[in-house]
């Protein structure tokens, strides 16, 4: 079974709060027949759309093909948080690659957040940027660690946008008794993720990129002039950019061996009215410290958008039941609240939680698996691949120089082994370990 067709209707966005409130966008045609381009981008999420936009602005002839609709995958379904840093913290990165390269990775991540904000402003994208992402800690030890890390970022990286949250402050901010303190990053933010994707698609098309939706790729003929084959036609090109993330399937085995698709879920409650201020006193986003992280924020119309729970197979579970449990653990007062929207999406992770930047074939670039930290980093990944095609590959090469290890058991056994590992960590979460 293909994840592209396991849980959704062909060419339709999921019935999410994002889809219900998105700025309408006319569909692009499907590819029919043969065409030629300098670059063929496969995938219409943040990575692919950013790549297409930056390539077209540089004067290249770009074709982007998407199996469903622009922003249909994780880019239009995620929690909308735009965070600083990489998925691994700077302490880990310094141990992995040394202080100088860790600093370069920090600067790159800061650039990615600035890139998102700059694209929103430059192209008048109605993504509703709002500042502030809090980390809510469950134990005093977690509070101490989070605040010590914030101090270190200020001291060693010059990042002074993080506010300490003591017990009184977090109780005032988050209407839940579950947390002991935390931090609030005023330099991060959150957005309407589908509107951001649709805005990138509009900007890319206006810059000259040709976007084809409902165009599923069946294979890539390798060579000095690769040919991307679809069900309705083909694209001969000089370069291919793979931007498929969790929906890659079997298209490129060298990438599939290092990335793993997983599913994550979100609900949108009914409007909370006066209760909303007791849930979150400020318009910030929040994530907790569980391994299988919970994340939430209020929508502009006063709903709680709450993400929680994961699955590792093809079919989505009962999403409302999956998310209601962690939501009411955080907010017992919402035990009977109505759920108006419940949706899931497929993202990708790697073994070391660092993005997978690869050159799997001659003239083929791939970037995927930001491991839940992808709104900013995926957008930057598209820009970095566009620069690499133009001969400026320093940024791409920095990330490609840290290839994630392959999953034990390869593509065949990675799923059952991952399920075993994630089940263990989920049990630790439940036990509060």
C-alpha positions in Angstrom: 0.0 0.0 0.0 1.2 3.5 -0.8 0.9 6.2 1.9 -0.2 8.6 -0.8 -3.5 6.8 -1.0 -3.9 5.1 2.4 -6.0 7.6 4.3 -7.1 10.4 1.9 -9.3 11.0 -1.1 -7.3 11.6 -4.3 -6.5 15.3 -4.8 -8.5 16.5 -1.7 -7.1 18.1 1.4 -8.0 16.4 4.7 -10.9 17.7 6.5 -8.8 19.8 8.9 -9.3 23.2 10.5 -6.6 24.4 8.2 -8.4 23.3 5.1 -11.6 24.8 6.4 -10.0 28.2 6.9 -7.4 28.3 4.1 -7.4 31.1 1.5 -8.9 29.4 -1.6 -6.5 28.5 -4.3 -7.4 27.3 -7.8 -6.0 23.9 -8.7 -3.2 23.5 -11.1 -3.5 21.2 -14.1 -2.2 17.6 -14.2 0.7 16.9 -16.5 -0.2 15.4 -19.8 2.4 14.4 -22.4 6.1 15.2 -22.4 7.8 18.4 -21.4 11.3 19.7 -20.8 12.7 21.7 -17.9 16.0 22.7 -16.3 14.9 21.3 -13.0 12.0 18.9 -12.1 10.9 19.1 -8.5 9.0 16.2 -7.1 6.7 17.1 -4.2 4.6 20.1 -3.5 5.3 20.7 0.2 7.5 23.4 1.8 10.7 21.9 0.5 9.6 21.5 -3.1 7.7 24.8 -3.3 10.6 26.7 -1.8 13.0 25.1 -4.2 10.7 25.9 -7.1 10.3 29.5 -6.0 14.0 30.1 -5.5 15.0 28.3 -8.8 12.4 30.3 -10.8 13.5 33.6 -9.2 17.0 32.7 -10.4 15.8 32.4 -13.9 15.7 28.6 -14.3 12.9 26.7 -16.1 11.2 24.7 -13.3 8.5 22.0 -13.4 7.0 20.9 -10.0 4.9 17.7 -9.9 2.7 16.9 -7.0 0.6 13.7 -6.6 -2.3 15.5 -5.0 -2.4 19.3 -4.3 0.2 21.8 -3.2 0.5 21.6 0.6 -1.5 18.4 0.7 1.0 16.4 2.8 2.6 17.3 6.1 3.2 20.9 5.1 -0.5 21.6 5.2 -1.3 19.5 8.3 1.3 20.1 10.9 1.2 22.0 14.2 2.4 25.2 12.6 5.3 25.8 15.1 8.4 27.6 13.6 11.2 26.9 16.0 14.8 28.0 16.4 17.6 25.5 16.2 17.9 22.1 14.8 15.9 19.0 16.0 19.0 18.1 18.1 20.1 20.6 20.6 23.4 22.4 20.5 25.0 20.3 23.2 24.3 17.2 21.1 25.5 18.8 17.9 28.8 20.0 19.5 29.4 16.4 20.6 28.5 15.1 17.1 30.4 17.6 14.9 32.4 20.0 17.0 31.8 23.6 18.1 32.5 25.3 14.8 30.1 23.2 12.7 27.5 23.2 15.5 27.6 27.0 15.4 27.1 26.9 11.6 24.1 24.7 12.1 22.6 27.1 14.6 23.1 30.0 12.3 21.5 28.0 9.5 18.5 27.3 11.6 18.2 30.9 12.6 18.3 31.8 8.9 15.4 29.3 8.3 13.1 31.1 10.7 14.0 34.4 9.2 13.4 32.9 5.7 9.8 31.9 6.7 9.1 35.3 8.1 10.7 37.0 5.1 8.7 34.9 2.5 5.5 35.7 4.4 6.2 39.4 4.3 7.6 39.6 0.7 4.8 37.6 -0.9 1.9 38.8 1.4 1.1 35.3 2.4 -1.8 35.1 4.9 0.0 32.8 7.2 -0.9 34.7 10.4 2.6 34.7 12.0 2.4 34.9 15.8 5.5 35.0 18.0 6.2 32.7 21.0 6.7 29.0 21.5 6.8 27.6 25.1 8.3 24.4 26.3 6.3 23.1 29.3 8.3 20.9 31.6 6.7 18.1 33.7 9.4 17.8 36.5 11.7 20.2 38.4 14.6 18.4 36.8 13.3 19.2 33.3 12.7 22.8 34.3 16.3 23.1 35.5 17.7 21.5 32.3 15.6 23.7 30.0 16.5 26.9 31.8 20.2 26.0 31.9 20.1 25.3 28.2 18.5 28.7 27.6 21.2 30.3 29.6 23.8 28.5 27.5 22.3 29.7 24.3 22.5 33.2 25.6 26.0 32.9 26.8 27.6 30.9 23.9 25.4 31.6 20.9 24.2 35.2 21.7 20.5 34.1 21.7 18.7 36.1 24.3 15.0 35.7 23.3 14.1 33.0 25.8 12.1 33.8 28.9 12.3 31.6 32.0 8.9 30.3 33.3 8.7 29.5 37.0 5.8 27.6 38.5 3.7 30.7 39.0 4.3 32.0 35.5 3.6 28.7 33.7 0.4 28.2 35.7 -0.7 31.7 34.7 0.2 31.0 31.0 -1.1 27.5 30.7 -4.3 26.5 32.4 -3.0 23.1 33.4 -1.7 21.7 36.7 0.6 19.2 34.8 3.7 21.5 34.5 6.3 22.7 36.9 7.9 25.4 34.7 9.6 25.8 31.4 10.8 28.4 28.9 9.2 30.7 26.4 11.1 31.4 23.2 10.0 34.8 21.8 12.1 34.4 18.7 10.1 31.4 17.5 6.5 31.6 16.3 3.6 29.7 14.8 1.6 30.1 11.6 -1.3 28.7 9.5 0.7 26.0 7.8 -1.6 25.3 4.8 -1.9 29.0 4.0 1.9 29.2 4.0 2.2 26.3 1.6 -0.4 27.8 -0.7 1.3 31.2 -0.6 4.6 29.6 -1.6 2.8 27.8 -4.5 1.3 31.1 -5.7 4.6 32.9 -5.4 6.4 30.1 -7.3 3.9 30.1 -10.1 4.1 33.9 -10.4 7.9 33.6 -10.6 7.4 31.3 -13.6 7.5 27.8 -12.1 5.1 25.4 -13.8 3.2 23.4 -11.2 1.3 20.2 -12.0 -1.0 18.7 -9.4 -2.7 15.3 -9.5 0.5 14.1 -11.1 2.0 11.1 -9.3 5.6 10.1 -10.2 6.1 6.5 -11.1 9.9 6.5 -11.6 13.0 8.4 -12.5 15.1 7.3 -15.4 18.7 8.0 -14.3 21.4 9.6 -16.3 23.1 12.9 -17.2 19.7 14.1 -18.3 17.2 12.4 -15.9 13.6 11.8 -17.0 10.8 11.9 -14.4 8.0 9.6 -15.4 4.4 10.1 -14.3 1.2 8.4 -15.1 0.2 11.1 -17.6 3.5 12.1 -19.1 7.2 12.7 -18.4 9.7 15.5 -17.7 13.1 15.5 -19.2 15.5 17.7 -17.2 19.0 18.5 -16.2 18.4 18.1 -12.4 15.8 16.4 -10.2 14.9 17.6 -6.7 13.3 15.0 -4.5 11.0 16.7 -1.9 8.8 13.8 -1.0 9.5 13.4 2.8 7.2 10.8 4.3 5.5 10.1 1.0 8.6 9.0 -0.8 7.5 5.3 -1.0 9.8 3.2 -3.2 10.7 6.0 -5.5 14.4 6.2 -4.4 15.7 3.3 -2.2 18.9 5.1 -1.2 16.8 7.8 0.5 14.2 5.4 1.8 16.9 3.4 3.7 17.6 6.4 5.9 14.2 8.0 6.4 11.1 6.5 8.1 7.5 7.7 7.7 5.4 8.1 10.8 1.9 9.5 11.4 0.9 12.3 13.7 -2.5 13.6 14.6 -4.3 16.9 15.5 -7.8 17.8 16.7 -9.5 21.2 16.7 -12.1 21.6 19.4 -15.3 23.5 19.1 -14.9 27.3 19.8 -14.1 27.6 23.5 -15.5 31.1 24.0 -14.7 32.6 27.4 -12.9 29.3 28.4 -10.1 30.0 25.9 -8.3 32.5 28.1 -8.2 29.8 30.9 -6.5 27.4 28.5 -3.8 29.8 27.2 -3.5 33.3 28.5 -1.4 34.5 25.6 -1.4 33.7 21.9 1.7 31.4 22.0 2.2 27.8 21.0 3.3 25.1 23.4 5.1 21.8 23.3 5.7 19.5 26.3 8.7 17.4 27.1 7.3 13.9 26.4 9.2 11.7 23.9 6.0 11.5 21.9 5.4 15.2 22.2 2.1 16.9 22.7 1.8 20.4 21.2 -1.0 22.9 21.1 -2.2 26.5 20.6 -5.4 28.5 20.2 -6.8 29.3 16.8 -7.9 32.9 16.1 -11.5 31.8 16.5 -10.8 30.4 20.0 -10.5 26.7 19.3 -7.8 24.5 20.9 -5.6 23.0 18.2 -4.0 20.0 20.0 -1.6 17.5 18.5 -0.7 14.2 20.2 -0.2 10.6 19.5 1.7 8.8 16.7 1.2 5.6 14.7 3.6 3.7 12.5 1.5 1.8 10.0 -0.3 2.7 6.8 -3.8 3.3 8.2 -4.7 6.1 10.6 -6.4 5.0 13.8 -9.5 6.6 15.3 -7.9 10.1 15.4 -10.3 11.8 17.8 -9.9 9.0 20.4 -6.1 9.0 19.9 -5.7 12.7 20.6 -8.5 13.2 23.2 -6.5 11.1 25.7 -3.4 13.3 25.8 -5.5 16.4 25.5 -7.6 15.7 28.5 -4.5 14.6 30.4 -3.1 18.1 29.9 -6.6 19.8 30.3 -8.9 17.7 32.4 -11.5 20.5 32.2 -12.0 19.8 28.5 -13.0 16.1 29.0 -16.4 16.7 27.4 -15.5 19.3 24.8 -16.7 18.9 21.3 -14.2 18.0 18.5 -15.1 19.7 15.2 -12.0 18.6 13.2 -9.6 15.6 13.5 -6.9 14.9 11.0 -3.6 13.1 10.6 -0.5 13.4 8.4 2.7 11.6 7.6 6.1 13.1 8.2 9.5 11.5 8.2 12.2 10.9 10.8 15.8 9.7 10.8 17.7 7.6 13.3 19.7 10.6 14.6 16.8 13.1 14.1 19.0 15.2 11.8 17.7 15.9 8.2 18.7 13.6 5.4 20.4 15.6 2.7 21.6 13.3 -0.1 22.8 13.0 -3.6 21.3 9.6 -4.3 22.0 9.7 -8.1 23.9 11.9 -10.5 22.0 15.2 -10.9 19.5 14.2 -8.2 19.3 16.0 -4.9 17.1 15.0 -1.9 16.3 16.7 1.4 13.8 15.2 3.8 13.1 14.0 7.4 13.3 17.1 9.5 11.9 14.9 12.2 9.1 17.2 13.4 11.0 20.4 13.1 10.3 21.1 9.5 8.3 24.2 8.9 11.4 26.4 8.9 14.1 23.8 8.0 12.1 22.3 5.1 11.6 25.8 3.7 15.4 26.4 4.0 16.1 23.0 2.5 14.4 24.0 -0.7 16.4 27.1 -0.9 19.6 25.2 -0.3 18.9 22.7 -3.0 18.1 25.6 -5.4 21.5 27.1 -4.6 23.2 23.7 -5.0 21.7 23.4 -8.5 23.1 26.9 -9.3 26.6 25.8 -8.1 26.5 27.2 -4.6 26.3 24.1 -2.6 28.0 25.0 0.7 24.8 25.0 2.8 23.6 21.7 1.2 27.0 20.1 1.6 27.2 21.0 5.3 24.0 19.0 6.0 24.9 16.3 3.5 28.2 15.8 5.4 26.3 14.4 8.3 24.4 11.5 6.8 22.0 9.8 9.1 22.6 6.1 9.7 20.3 3.6 8.0 17.6 2.0 10.0 18.4 -1.5 11.3 16.9 -4.1 9.1 16.7 -1.8 6.1 13.5 -0.7 4.5 11.9 -4.1 5.0 12.3 -4.4 8.8 12.5 -0.7 9.8 8.8 -0.5 10.5 8.5 -3.3 13.1 11.7 -2.4 14.8 10.6 1.3 15.0 7.2 0.2 16.4 9.0 -1.7 19.2 11.2 1.2 20.0 8.4 3.8 20.0 6.2 1.6 22.1 8.9 1.5 24.7 9.3 5.2 24.8 5.5 5.7 24.9 5.4 3.4 27.9 8.1 5.6 29.6 5.9 8.6 28.9 2.9 7.0 30.5 5.0 6.0 33.5 6.4 9.5 33.8 10.0 8.3 33.4 
